[in-house]
């Protein structure tokens, strides 16, 4: 076996050829990449702009300019956080296990990140937090947004959400508008033809560079650091940008369709090849396809650890899904997560839908196609309250997972500034 595996070693002259290509300023594929980056300055200058944009006072200034009504909610959130209004992790565990919680050695090394998608609108945050205070439940530690970026930028929700999640201590991933439903593939229709995107998510030709340009715009102007990545080309651009010294992060989207260990090996190998001298990579989330099973994640965890990425690259696993337009229902992976989470580290339990038994009772159950609707149209149709309820159902599903983990002596990561 070892003699056979030796044939797979990459000769140094192959690596030399790749380096020669990457360092060739006359190679158009590299020149075009650098031209986009240089629009925003040197890596050092780009990072400086990002840090300035991410400061709370600067985010608040943008909110005041575009949505002054949001300022009261942000100040309320700070007050509730500072007053310790939210249940602590220790008290939450006692609420589930009683006094037995004091004798349980919770597996903190295998804490599961509580994640909800999609957080589309800023007003939902206060409603979620008020319920968490009243019901003594948890605010998740990670959120994904899939709303149109330009719309969110224009109405002030974008800076308000970034500020709010920094206040509560939750990570946040945005979905850029160059995501395939922007007309990039002229042979496909809109979101209703999502199946057509699985063969190529819709970042053809010049759209990969447009994705890079869009990322740098929101990175330098709004402090957006984490975005979804759908395409092998834009994944490579993310690796290259980080290698230059720009401190971006990205997660691979479920729509990339990563569903087996060899696909993961390809991506994590590339992450290692393009890692910085300190060994870090911009790839911080690996969202598996809905078809993935526990065995695939166990196998991948083995070489994720061997490459030094276990604490860096989070496995993001869809535990629930929107009731409509994505998977056969009922879809509920909580039991499988319980079998996995005690021995595979750094997992995020992503709740894209409510619990199936709840979803089927709603007059407007969650629908992934709602992510692509314009805000004005949602309000005009009368669906605004229904979409907020869908979001709250996802938060409730996330809390159900936290309870199941706690009952089994396993740990979770909720909003770190709220649940201390």
C-alpha positions as CSV (number, residue, x, y, z in Angstrom):
1,X,0.0,0.0,0.0
2,X,2.7,2.5,1.0
3,X,4.6,1.8,-2.3
4,X,1.5,2.5,-4.3
5,X,0.7,5.7,-2.4
6,X,4.2,7.0,-3.0
7,X,3.2,7.4,-6.7
8,X,0.9,10.2,-5.6
9,X,3.6,12.5,-4.3
10,X,3.7,15.8,-6.2
11,X,7.2,16.4,-7.6
12,X,8.8,19.7,-6.8
13,X,9.0,20.7,-10.5
14,X,5.2,20.6,-10.7
15,X,4.9,23.0,-7.8
16,X,7.6,25.1,-9.4
17,X,5.5,25.3,-12.6
18,X,2.4,26.4,-10.7
19,X,4.3,29.1,-8.8
20,X,5.7,30.4,-12.1
21,X,2.2,30.8,-13.4
22,X,0.9,32.5,-10.2
23,X,3.8,35.0,-10.3
24,X,3.6,35.8,-14.0
25,X,2.4,39.4,-14.3
26,X,1.8,38.9,-18.0
27,X,-0.6,36.1,-17.4
28,X,-4.0,37.7,-18.0
29,X,-5.9,35.5,-15.4
30,X,-3.5,36.9,-12.7
31,X,-3.4,40.4,-14.1
32,X,-7.2,40.7,-14.1
33,X,-7.3,39.5,-10.5
34,X,-4.8,42.1,-9.3
35,X,-6.5,44.9,-11.3
36,X,-9.7,44.4,-9.2
37,X,-7.8,44.3,-5.9
38,X,-5.8,47.4,-6.7
39,X,-9.0,49.4,-7.2
40,X,-9.3,49.2,-3.4
41,X,-5.6,49.8,-2.5
42,X,-2.9,47.7,-1.1
43,X,-3.8,44.8,1.2
44,X,-2.7,46.9,4.2
45,X,-5.0,49.8,3.1
46,X,-7.9,47.4,2.3
47,X,-7.7,45.9,5.8
48,X,-7.5,49.4,7.3
49,X,-10.7,50.5,5.5
50,X,-12.4,47.3,6.7
51,X,-11.4,47.9,10.4
52,X,-12.7,51.4,10.2
53,X,-15.9,50.4,8.6
54,X,-16.5,47.7,11.2
55,X,-16.2,50.1,14.2
56,X,-19.5,50.3,16.0
57,X,-19.5,54.2,15.9
58,X,-19.1,54.1,12.1
59,X,-21.8,51.5,11.6
60,X,-24.1,53.6,13.9
61,X,-23.4,56.6,11.7
62,X,-24.5,54.7,8.6
63,X,-27.7,53.5,10.4
64,X,-28.5,57.1,11.5
65,X,-28.2,58.3,7.9
66,X,-30.3,55.6,6.3
67,X,-32.6,54.1,9.0
68,X,-32.5,56.3,12.2
69,X,-35.4,54.3,13.6
70,X,-33.1,51.3,14.0
71,X,-30.9,53.2,16.5
72,X,-33.3,52.8,19.3
73,X,-33.3,49.0,18.8
74,X,-29.5,48.9,18.8
75,X,-29.3,50.9,22.0
76,X,-31.9,48.6,23.6
77,X,-29.9,45.6,22.6
78,X,-26.8,47.1,24.2
79,X,-28.7,47.9,27.4
80,X,-30.2,44.4,27.6
81,X,-26.8,42.8,27.0
82,X,-25.1,45.0,29.6
83,X,-27.8,44.3,32.1
84,X,-27.4,40.6,31.8
85,X,-31.0,40.1,30.7
86,X,-30.4,36.9,28.9
87,X,-30.1,33.5,30.5
88,X,-26.6,32.3,31.2
89,X,-25.3,29.0,29.8
90,X,-25.2,27.6,33.4
91,X,-28.8,28.6,34.1
92,X,-30.0,27.2,30.8
93,X,-28.4,23.9,31.5
94,X,-30.1,23.8,35.0
95,X,-33.4,24.6,33.3
96,X,-33.0,21.5,31.2
97,X,-31.3,19.1,33.7
98,X,-32.1,20.5,37.0
99,X,-29.4,20.3,39.7
100,X,-27.9,17.4,37.9
101,X,-26.4,19.9,35.5
102,X,-23.8,20.8,38.2
103,X,-22.3,17.3,38.0
104,X,-22.2,16.9,34.2
105,X,-18.8,17.4,32.5
106,X,-20.0,19.1,29.3
107,X,-17.9,18.3,26.3
108,X,-16.8,21.9,25.5
109,X,-14.1,20.7,23.0
110,X,-17.0,19.4,20.8
111,X,-19.4,22.4,21.3
112,X,-21.9,22.7,18.4
113,X,-22.4,26.2,17.0
114,X,-26.1,27.1,16.9
115,X,-26.9,28.6,13.5
116,X,-30.0,30.0,11.8
117,X,-30.5,31.0,8.1
118,X,-31.7,33.3,6.9
119,X,-31.7,36.5,8.9
120,X,-33.1,38.8,6.2
121,X,-34.3,41.9,8.0
122,X,-33.0,43.9,11.0
123,X,-36.4,44.2,12.9
124,X,-36.4,40.4,13.4
125,X,-33.4,40.7,15.8
126,X,-35.3,42.6,18.5
127,X,-38.3,40.3,18.3
128,X,-36.0,37.3,18.6
129,X,-34.2,38.8,21.5
130,X,-37.4,39.8,23.4
131,X,-38.6,36.2,23.1
132,X,-35.3,34.9,24.3
133,X,-35.5,37.1,27.4
134,X,-39.1,36.3,28.1
135,X,-38.9,32.6,27.5
136,X,-35.3,32.1,28.9
137,X,-34.2,30.6,25.7
138,X,-31.1,31.0,23.5
139,X,-30.1,33.4,20.8
140,X,-28.0,31.5,18.2
141,X,-24.3,32.2,17.7
142,X,-24.3,32.3,14.0
143,X,-26.6,33.7,11.3
144,X,-26.6,33.7,7.5
145,X,-28.3,36.3,5.3
146,X,-29.4,35.7,1.7
147,X,-31.2,39.0,1.0
148,X,-30.4,41.3,-2.0
149,X,-27.3,43.3,-0.8
150,X,-28.1,46.5,-2.6
151,X,-31.6,46.5,-1.1
152,X,-30.3,45.9,2.4
153,X,-27.6,48.6,1.9
154,X,-30.1,51.1,0.7
155,X,-32.7,50.7,3.6
156,X,-30.0,50.6,6.3
157,X,-30.6,47.0,7.4
158,X,-27.0,46.0,6.4
159,X,-25.0,48.2,8.8
160,X,-27.7,47.7,11.5
161,X,-27.4,43.9,11.3
162,X,-23.6,44.0,11.3
163,X,-23.7,46.2,14.3
164,X,-26.3,44.2,16.1
165,X,-24.5,40.9,15.7
166,X,-21.2,42.4,16.9
167,X,-23.1,43.6,19.9
168,X,-24.5,40.2,20.8
169,X,-21.4,38.3,19.8
170,X,-22.7,36.2,16.9
171,X,-20.9,35.6,13.6
172,X,-22.6,36.7,10.4
173,X,-22.3,35.5,6.8
174,X,-23.6,37.6,3.9
175,X,-24.6,36.3,0.4
176,X,-23.4,38.7,-2.3
177,X,-25.6,39.5,-5.2
178,X,-23.3,37.8,-7.6
179,X,-24.8,34.4,-6.6
180,X,-26.3,33.1,-9.8
181,X,-29.8,34.6,-9.6
182,X,-28.5,37.9,-11.0
183,X,-28.9,36.9,-14.7
184,X,-25.3,35.8,-15.0
185,X,-26.3,32.7,-16.9
186,X,-28.5,33.9,-19.7
187,X,-29.8,30.4,-20.4
188,X,-31.6,30.0,-17.0
189,X,-34.5,31.8,-15.5
190,X,-34.8,33.1,-11.9
191,X,-34.7,31.4,-8.6
192,X,-37.6,29.1,-9.6
193,X,-35.1,27.2,-11.8
194,X,-32.7,26.6,-9.0
195,X,-32.0,23.1,-10.2
196,X,-30.3,24.5,-13.2
197,X,-27.7,26.2,-11.0
198,X,-26.3,22.9,-9.6
199,X,-24.3,22.3,-12.8
200,X,-22.7,25.7,-12.4
201,X,-24.0,28.1,-9.8
202,X,-24.1,31.0,-12.2
203,X,-20.8,32.9,-12.0
204,X,-19.6,32.4,-15.5
205,X,-17.1,34.4,-17.6
206,X,-16.4,37.8,-16.0
207,X,-18.8,37.2,-13.0
208,X,-16.1,35.6,-10.9
209,X,-14.2,39.0,-10.9
210,X,-17.5,40.8,-10.3
211,X,-17.9,38.7,-7.1
212,X,-14.4,39.7,-6.0
213,X,-15.2,43.4,-6.7
214,X,-18.5,43.2,-4.8
215,X,-16.8,41.4,-1.8
216,X,-14.1,44.1,-1.6
217,X,-16.8,46.8,-1.8
218,X,-18.7,45.5,1.2
219,X,-15.5,44.6,3.0
220,X,-14.2,48.1,2.9
221,X,-17.4,50.1,3.2
222,X,-19.5,48.0,5.7
223,X,-17.0,45.8,7.5
224,X,-18.6,42.7,6.0
225,X,-15.9,40.0,6.5
226,X,-17.7,36.7,5.9
227,X,-19.5,35.8,2.7
228,X,-20.9,32.7,1.0
229,X,-18.9,31.1,-1.8
230,X,-20.6,29.0,-4.5
231,X,-18.1,28.4,-7.2
232,X,-14.7,26.8,-7.6
233,X,-13.4,29.9,-9.4
234,X,-14.5,32.3,-6.6
235,X,-13.2,29.9,-4.0
236,X,-9.8,30.2,-5.7
237,X,-10.1,34.0,-5.8
238,X,-10.9,34.0,-2.1
239,X,-7.7,31.9,-1.4
240,X,-5.6,34.2,-3.6
241,X,-7.0,37.4,-1.9
242,X,-6.2,36.1,1.5
243,X,-2.8,35.0,0.5
244,X,-2.1,38.6,-0.7
245,X,-2.8,39.7,2.9
246,X,-6.5,40.8,2.8
247,X,-8.2,39.4,6.0
248,X,-11.4,38.1,4.4
249,X,-13.2,34.9,5.3
250,X,-15.7,32.8,3.4
251,X,-17.8,29.7,3.8
252,X,-18.6,27.3,1.1
253,X,-22.4,27.2,0.4
254,X,-24.6,24.2,0.4
255,X,-25.3,25.1,-3.3
256,X,-21.7,24.2,-4.1
257,X,-22.8,20.6,-3.7
258,X,-20.0,19.2,-1.6
259,X,-21.2,15.7,-0.8
260,X,-18.3,13.3,-0.5
261,X,-14.9,13.1,1.2
262,X,-12.9,13.4,-2.0
263,X,-14.6,16.7,-2.9
264,X,-13.7,17.9,0.6
265,X,-10.1,16.7,0.1
266,X,-9.8,18.7,-3.1
267,X,-11.0,21.9,-1.4
268,X,-9.0,21.5,1.9
269,X,-5.9,20.6,-0.1
270,X,-6.3,23.9,-2.0
271,X,-6.8,25.7,1.3
272,X,-3.5,24.2,2.5
273,X,-1.6,25.1,-0.7
274,X,-2.8,28.7,-0.5
275,X,-2.5,29.1,3.3
276,X,-0.4,31.9,4.7
277,X,3.0,31.4,6.4
278,X,1.2,31.1,9.7
279,X,-0.9,28.3,8.3
280,X,-4.2,30.2,8.3
281,X,-6.8,30.1,5.6
282,X,-9.9,32.2,4.8
283,X,-12.0,29.1,4.6
284,X,-13.8,29.1,7.9
285,X,-17.0,27.2,7.0
286,X,-17.7,24.1,4.9
287,X,-21.4,23.7,4.2
288,X,-22.1,20.2,3.2
289,X,-24.8,19.2,0.7
290,X,-28.0,18.0,2.2
291,X,-27.2,14.5,0.9
292,X,-24.1,14.1,3.1
293,X,-24.1,11.4,5.8
294,X,-22.2,11.2,9.1
295,X,-19.6,8.8,7.7
296,X,-18.5,11.4,5.2
297,X,-18.0,14.0,7.9
298,X,-16.1,11.5,10.1
299,X,-13.7,10.6,7.2
300,X,-13.3,14.3,6.3
301,X,-12.7,15.2,10.0
302,X,-9.6,12.9,9.9
303,X,-7.8,14.8,7.2
304,X,-9.2,18.2,8.3
305,X,-7.3,17.6,11.5
306,X,-4.2,16.3,9.7
307,X,-4.0,19.5,7.7
308,X,-4.3,21.6,10.8
309,X,-7.7,22.9,10.0
310,X,-9.9,21.4,12.8
311,X,-10.2,24.6,14.8
312,X,-10.5,26.7,11.7
313,X,-12.8,25.1,9.2
314,X,-16.2,24.5,10.7
315,X,-18.5,21.8,9.2
316,X,-21.8,23.4,8.6
317,X,-24.6,20.9,8.5
318,X,-28.2,21.5,7.6
319,X,-30.3,20.1,10.5
320,X,-33.6,21.5,9.3
321,X,-34.6,22.9,5.9
322,X,-37.2,25.3,4.5
323,X,-40.5,23.4,4.1
324,X,-40.8,24.3,0.5
325,X,-38.7,24.4,-2.7
326,X,-35.5,22.6,-1.5
327,X,-35.8,19.1,-0.2
328,X,-38.3,16.3,0.3
329,X,-40.0,16.8,3.7
330,X,-40.0,15.9,6.5
331,X,-36.3,16.7,6.8
332,X,-34.9,16.5,10.4
333,X,-31.3,15.6,11.0
334,X,-31.2,16.2,14.8
335,X,-30.9,12.6,15.7
336,X,-27.9,12.1,13.3
337,X,-26.3,15.2,14.8
338,X,-26.5,13.7,18.3
339,X,-24.6,10.6,17.0
340,X,-21.9,12.8,15.5
341,X,-21.3,15.7,17.8
342,X,-19.6,13.8,20.6
343,X,-16.6,12.9,18.5
344,X,-16.4,15.3,15.5
345,X,-15.3,18.8,16.6
346,X,-16.2,22.2,15.2
347,X,-19.7,21.5,13.8
348,X,-22.3,24.1,13.1
349,X,-26.0,23.0,13.3
350,X,-27.7,25.0,10.7
351,X,-31.4,25.5,10.9
352,X,-32.8,26.6,7.6
353,X,-36.4,25.7,8.6
354,X,-38.6,25.1,11.6
355,X,-39.3,21.7,13.0
356,X,-41.4,19.7,10.5
357,X,-44.3,19.3,12.9
358,X,-44.5,23.1,13.2
359,X,-43.9,23.9,9.6
360,X,-46.8,21.9,8.3
361,X,-49.2,23.8,10.5
362,X,-48.3,27.2,9.1
363,X,-50.5,28.9,6.5
364,X,-47.3,30.2,5.0
365,X,-44.5,27.6,5.8
366,X,-40.9,28.6,5.1
367,X,-39.9,28.6,1.4
368,X,-36.4,29.1,0.2
369,X,-37.8,31.1,-2.8
370,X,-38.8,33.8,-0.3
371,X,-35.1,34.7,0.1
372,X,-35.1,36.1,-3.4
373,X,-38.2,38.3,-3.1
374,X,-38.0,42.1,-3.0
375,X,-38.9,43.6,0.4
376,X,-41.6,45.9,-1.1
377,X,-43.3,43.0,-2.8
378,X,-43.3,41.0,0.5
379,X,-44.9,43.9,2.3
380,X,-47.4,44.5,-0.5
381,X,-48.4,40.8,-0.6
382,X,-49.1,40.8,3.1
383,X,-46.5,38.1,3.8
384,X,-44.2,40.2,6.1
385,X,-45.5,38.8,9.4
386,X,-45.5,35.2,8.0
387,X,-41.8,35.5,7.0
388,X,-41.0,36.8,10.5
389,X,-42.8,33.8,12.0
390,X,-40.8,31.5,9.7
391,X,-37.6,33.0,11.0
392,X,-38.8,32.6,14.7
393,X,-39.7,29.0,13.9
394,X,-36.1,28.4,12.8
395,X,-34.8,30.0,16.1
396,X,-37.1,27.6,18.0
397,X,-35.8,24.7,16.1
398,X,-32.3,25.8,16.9
399,X,-33.3,25.8,20.6
400,X,-34.7,22.3,20.3
401,X,-31.3,21.2,19.1
402,X,-29.6,22.9,22.0
403,X,-31.9,21.2,24.4
404,X,-31.2,17.8,22.9
405,X,-27.4,18.4,23.1
406,X,-27.7,19.5,26.7
407,X,-29.8,16.4,27.7
408,X,-26.9,14.3,26.4
409,X,-24.1,16.2,28.1
410,X,-22.9,17.9,25.0
411,X,-22.2,21.6,24.6
412,X,-23.3,24.4,22.2
413,X,-22.2,27.9,21.2
414,X,-24.9,30.6,21.4
415,X,-24.5,34.4,21.1
416,X,-21.4,34.7,23.2
417,X,-22.0,38.2,24.6
418,X,-25.6,37.4,25.8
419,X,-25.3,33.9,27.2
420,X,-22.2,34.0,29.5
